[in-house]
Amino acid sequence: MANETGADGGFGEVLRRQRRSAGLTQEELAARAGLSARGIADLERGVRHTPRRDTVSLLVGALGGSPADAAALFAAARRPPAPTEQAAHPSANSADQHTTPHNLPFQPTPLLGREEQLSALAALLRRHDVRLVTVTGPGGIGKTRLAIEVTAELLEDYPDGAWFVRLSRLTEPGLVLSTIAQTLGLKESDNLSIAETLQAHVAAKRLLLVLDNFEQVVGAASEMAALLETSPHLRLLVTSRLPLHVRAEREYPLAPLSLPDTHALPPVGELAQYAAVALFLERAQATKPGFELTEANA
């Protein structure tokens, strides 16, 4: 019989018990963890059996349970689903092995300090009246990393695929459509141009295209707007230093990670609560194990 933390149950059962023990609804837990309410529901229903480790870490922090509760949740995330769970959800798969086709780059480290933005961007992309979202901000601020993470969260919303299109090497707007087509594995036919081939392919599909580094080819913005007009279920998530300035666009400006006041630093023990400091610590400890913040180096 499962104990109070649900350590003997599947991940969804453990999560449900701990959430209820904390007195939280799925929506409240999602808001605390920076995840989507649908994602929480899918985990509890067993649609997703084995979430990523960083997702579990977010849930542990949001639940605020005991160390034993946290250990039970991590242990449940590592266990394969029981045969009865697999039979109940024959198409279910792990968070890292979605049935949705995609080419998202693997991210070896968790996303830090962007929980609020992740939740807000996911909610924006789930709105039926939003077809194109452009994450804007200066270079190096984390636009690409956020776009990859939110796409991973939304994979199940796009049964026909979620495709990451690298535009960083392009300088000619006229090459954008062919680059998208190449990413999708399409080839130009004798009867159709590459634009027509792409339009025909995505016209009736429910898919997401992530167009990375669009500022270099912003002249192709009108072609993206035309593609949306002929593809009612298509969504575009764009990262760019500049907005596209087309009618369908919703701009999402990305602010820098939070920093403490360098003229009035808080106690050393509180510095890691700031997202920029937490990211620095994670990177520093990856190259120098045992590195810690002290009064001397803070």
GIHUKA-V861453 format. One record per residue. N is the residue number from 1. RES is the residue in one letter. PHI is phi in degrees with one decimal (NA if undefined). OMEGA is omega in whole degrees, 0 to 359 (NA if undefined). D_CENTER is the distance of its C-alpha to the mean C-alpha in Angstrom with 1 decimal. Layout:
BEGIN
((N/RES/PHI/OMEGA/D_CENTER) (N/RES/PHI/OMEGA/D_CENTER))
END
This chain:
BEGIN
((1/M/NA/182/35.5) (2/A/-67.0/177/32.2) (3/N/-82.0/188/32.6) (4/E/-63.8/180/31.5) (5/T/-84.3/180/28.0) (6/G/79.2/187/27.6) (7/A/-64.4/182/27.6) (8/D/-94.4/182/29.3) (9/G/-97.3/174/27.0) (10/G/-70.7/184/23.8) (11/F/-59.1/181/20.4) (12/G/-60.0/180/20.3) (13/E/-66.7/180/23.8) (14/V/-62.7/180/23.3) (15/L/-62.3/181/20.4) (16/R/-61.4/181/22.4) (17/R/-64.3/181/25.5) (18/Q/-69.6/178/24.0) (19/R/-63.2/180/22.3) (20/R/-66.1/177/25.7) (21/S/-62.4/178/27.5) (22/A/-81.9/179/25.6) (23/G/71.9/183/26.5) (24/L/-113.1/169/23.1) (25/T/-82.3/176/22.0) (26/Q/-60.3/181/18.6) (27/E/-66.7/180/17.8) (28/E/-66.8/178/19.1) (29/L/-64.4/179/17.2) (30/A/-60.2/180/13.8) (31/A/-64.7/180/14.9) (32/R/-66.2/185/16.0) (33/A/-86.6/184/13.0) (34/G/73.9/179/10.5) (35/L/-114.4/178/9.1) (36/S/-91.3/177/10.2) (37/A/-61.9/178/13.8) (38/R/-64.4/179/13.5) (39/G/-61.5/177/11.3) (40/I/-63.1/180/14.1) (41/A/-61.8/179/16.7) (42/D/-63.6/178/15.5) (43/L/-64.8/182/15.7) (44/E/-70.6/179/19.1) (45/R/-82.0/180/20.4) (46/G/87.4/176/19.7) (47/V/-65.7/173/17.6) (48/R/-119.1/186/15.2) (49/H/-90.8/188/17.6) (50/T/-128.6/181/16.1) (51/P/-69.5/177/12.7) (52/R/-64.9/183/11.4) (53/R/-62.5/181/13.5) (54/D/-67.5/175/11.2) (55/T/-66.5/178/10.3) (56/V/-63.4/179/14.1) (57/S/-61.3/178/14.8) (58/L/-62.9/180/13.0) (59/L/-66.5/179/15.1) (60/V/-59.4/179/18.1) (61/G/-63.6/181/18.1) (62/A/-71.4/181/17.7) (63/L/-74.0/177/20.5) (64/G/63.2/182/22.8) (65/G/-83.3/180/24.9) (66/S/-78.2/174/27.3) (67/P/-56.6/178/26.8) (68/A/-66.3/177/28.0) (69/D/-62.6/180/25.4) (70/A/-61.8/180/22.6) (71/A/-62.6/180/24.4) (72/A/-64.9/181/24.7) (73/L/-69.3/178/21.0) (74/F/-64.7/180/20.2) (75/A/-63.9/180/23.1) (76/A/-65.3/180/22.1) (77/A/-67.7/181/18.7) (78/R/-87.1/183/20.7) (79/R/-78.7/174/23.3) (80/P/-68.4/180/23.3) (81/P/-65.2/177/23.6) (82/A/-69.0/179/27.2) (83/P/-54.6/180/29.0) (84/T/-66.4/178/29.3) (85/E/-67.8/179/25.6) (86/Q/-64.8/179/25.2) (87/A/-67.7/181/28.0) (88/A/-71.0/181/26.6) (89/H/-131.9/186/23.3) (90/P/-61.6/181/24.4) (91/S/-97.2/182/21.3) (92/A/-71.3/179/18.9) (93/N/-149.3/181/17.2) (94/S/-74.4/181/15.1) (95/A/-64.7/180/11.3) (96/D/-92.0/183/12.0) (97/Q/-134.9/182/14.6) (98/H/-60.2/173/13.4) (99/T/-70.4/176/16.3) (100/T/-66.1/177/14.2) (101/P/-68.2/179/15.2) (102/H/-160.7/177/12.8) (103/N/-130.5/184/13.3) (104/L/-62.2/178/10.1) (105/P/-63.3/178/11.6) (106/F/-67.4/179/11.7) (107/Q/-111.5/186/10.7) (108/P/-75.7/181/13.7) (109/T/-125.4/179/12.9) (110/P/-71.2/175/10.6) (111/L/-77.9/184/8.9) (112/L/-112.5/171/11.9) (113/G/75.9/182/13.1) (114/R/-120.1/184/10.2) (115/E/-60.0/181/9.8) (116/E/-65.0/180/11.8) (117/Q/-67.0/179/10.1) (118/L/-61.1/180/6.6) (119/S/-65.4/182/8.8) (120/A/-65.7/181/11.0) (121/L/-69.7/177/8.9) (122/A/-63.1/179/7.6) (123/A/-63.9/179/11.4) (124/L/-64.9/181/12.6) (125/L/-70.2/179/11.2) (126/R/-85.3/178/12.7) (127/R/-72.2/184/16.0) (128/H/-67.1/183/18.6) (129/D/-91.5/181/20.1) (130/V/-110.2/183/17.2) (131/R/-113.0/184/17.1) (132/L/-139.3/177/16.1) (133/V/-120.4/178/13.9) (134/T/-113.7/175/14.7) (135/V/-85.4/184/13.0) (136/T/-112.0/178/16.2) (137/G/157.3/181/17.6) (138/P/-67.3/180/19.8) (139/G/-61.2/177/19.2) (140/G/84.8/184/17.6) (141/I/-81.1/177/15.9) (142/G/112.4/182/12.4) (143/K/-62.2/182/11.3) (144/T/-63.9/182/10.3) (145/R/-61.5/179/8.3) (146/L/-66.1/180/6.3) (147/A/-62.9/179/6.2) (148/I/-63.8/184/5.3) (149/E/-67.4/181/2.3) (150/V/-68.7/177/2.1) (151/T/-64.5/177/4.4) (152/A/-61.5/178/4.3) (153/E/-68.9/187/4.4) (154/L/-103.4/186/6.8) (155/L/-51.7/184/8.7) (156/E/-69.3/176/11.7) (157/D/-79.0/187/12.2) (158/Y/-127.6/184/13.3) (159/P/-62.2/181/16.1) (160/D/-93.6/172/17.4) (161/G/126.3/174/14.5) (162/A/-133.7/191/11.5) (163/W/-124.3/179/12.9) (164/F/-91.7/184/12.2) (165/V/-112.4/180/15.5) (166/R/-82.3/179/16.9) (167/L/-114.7/188/19.4) (168/S/-63.0/182/20.3) (169/R/-93.5/182/23.6) (170/L/-90.0/171/24.7) (171/T/-128.4/181/27.2) (172/E/-105.1/179/28.7) (173/P/-55.0/182/27.0) (174/G/-67.1/181/29.0) (175/L/-96.6/185/27.0) (176/V/-66.0/182/23.6) (177/L/-62.3/180/24.4) (178/S/-68.6/177/25.8) (179/T/-68.1/176/22.8) (180/I/-63.1/181/20.5) (181/A/-60.7/179/23.2) (182/Q/-63.7/178/23.5) (183/T/-61.4/180/19.8) (184/L/-84.0/179/20.3) (185/G/79.3/182/23.5) (186/L/-95.1/177/25.9) (187/K/-128.2/179/29.3) (188/E/-69.7/179/31.7) (189/S/-97.2/180/34.6) (190/D/-69.2/186/38.2) (191/N/-95.8/185/38.0) (192/L/-124.4/173/34.7) (193/S/-72.0/180/33.2) (194/I/-66.1/177/29.7) (195/A/-65.3/180/28.6) (196/E/-67.9/178/30.3) (197/T/-63.3/180/29.0) (198/L/-65.5/179/25.4) (199/Q/-60.7/180/26.1) (200/A/-65.2/182/27.9) (201/H/-70.1/186/25.0) (202/V/-95.7/189/22.3) (203/A/-50.9/185/24.7) (204/A/-110.4/185/24.3) (205/K/-94.7/176/20.9) (206/R/-100.7/183/17.7) (207/L/-141.5/181/15.1) (208/L/-122.4/174/12.5) (209/L/-109.8/177/13.4) (210/V/-103.4/184/11.4) (211/L/-102.7/189/14.5) (212/D/-96.9/179/14.3) (213/N/66.0/185/17.2) (214/F/-77.8/185/19.0) (215/E/-59.7/182/21.4) (216/Q/-79.8/183/23.7) (217/V/-132.2/187/24.2) (218/V/-62.6/177/24.0) (219/G/-65.6/179/27.2) (220/A/-89.8/183/25.3) (221/A/-59.3/181/23.8) (222/S/-65.8/178/26.5) (223/E/-69.1/177/25.8) (224/M/-67.5/178/22.2) (225/A/-63.1/179/23.7) (226/A/-66.1/179/26.2) (227/L/-64.8/178/23.8) (228/L/-65.4/182/22.0) (229/E/-64.0/182/25.6) (230/T/-96.7/184/26.4) (231/S/-133.8/189/23.2) (232/P/-64.1/182/22.7) (233/H/-104.2/180/19.5) (234/L/-80.9/172/17.7) (235/R/-123.6/177/14.8) (236/L/-118.7/172/14.2) (237/L/-116.5/187/11.4) (238/V/-115.3/168/13.5) (239/T/-111.4/185/13.5) (240/S/-163.8/173/17.1) (241/R/-74.4/181/19.6) (242/L/-128.1/173/21.4) (243/P/-69.7/182/20.7) (244/L/-82.5/180/21.9) (245/H/60.3/171/24.4) (246/V/-118.0/190/24.4) (247/R/-61.3/185/25.1) (248/A/-78.3/191/21.9) (249/E/-75.8/167/19.7) (250/R/-116.8/180/17.8) (251/E/-83.5/177/17.3) (252/Y/-123.9/180/14.8) (253/P/-69.7/181/16.5) (254/L/-101.6/180/14.6) (255/A/-84.9/177/17.1) (256/P/-63.8/175/17.8) (257/L/-63.3/184/17.0) (258/S/-66.6/179/19.7) (259/L/-127.2/174/23.0) (260/P/-75.6/176/26.2) (261/D/-73.6/184/29.4) (262/T/-68.7/178/31.0) (263/H/-90.2/179/34.4) (264/A/-148.2/184/34.1) (265/L/-63.8/173/31.9) (266/P/-70.7/176/31.1) (267/P/-55.5/183/32.3) (268/V/-54.0/182/30.7) (269/G/-65.2/181/29.4) (270/E/-101.0/186/27.2) (271/L/-63.5/183/25.8) (272/A/-67.8/176/22.8) (273/Q/-72.8/178/21.6) (274/Y/-86.2/188/20.8) (275/A/-59.4/181/17.4) (276/A/-64.7/179/19.0) (277/V/-68.9/179/21.5) (278/A/-61.3/179/19.2) (279/L/-66.5/178/17.3) (280/F/-60.2/180/20.9) (281/L/-61.5/180/22.1) (282/E/-61.4/180/19.3) (283/R/-70.3/181/20.3) (284/A/-64.7/181/23.9) (285/Q/-70.5/177/24.2) (286/A/-70.0/180/22.6) (287/T/-99.8/180/25.6) (288/K/-136.1/180/28.1) (289/P/-54.5/180/27.9) (290/G/92.1/178/29.5) (291/F/-62.7/179/28.8) (292/E/-139.1/173/29.0) (293/L/-76.7/178/29.4) (294/T/-132.2/175/33.0) (295/E/-60.3/185/35.3) (296/A/-74.4/185/36.4) (297/N/-105.0/185/33.2) (298/A/-60.1/NA/31.1))
END
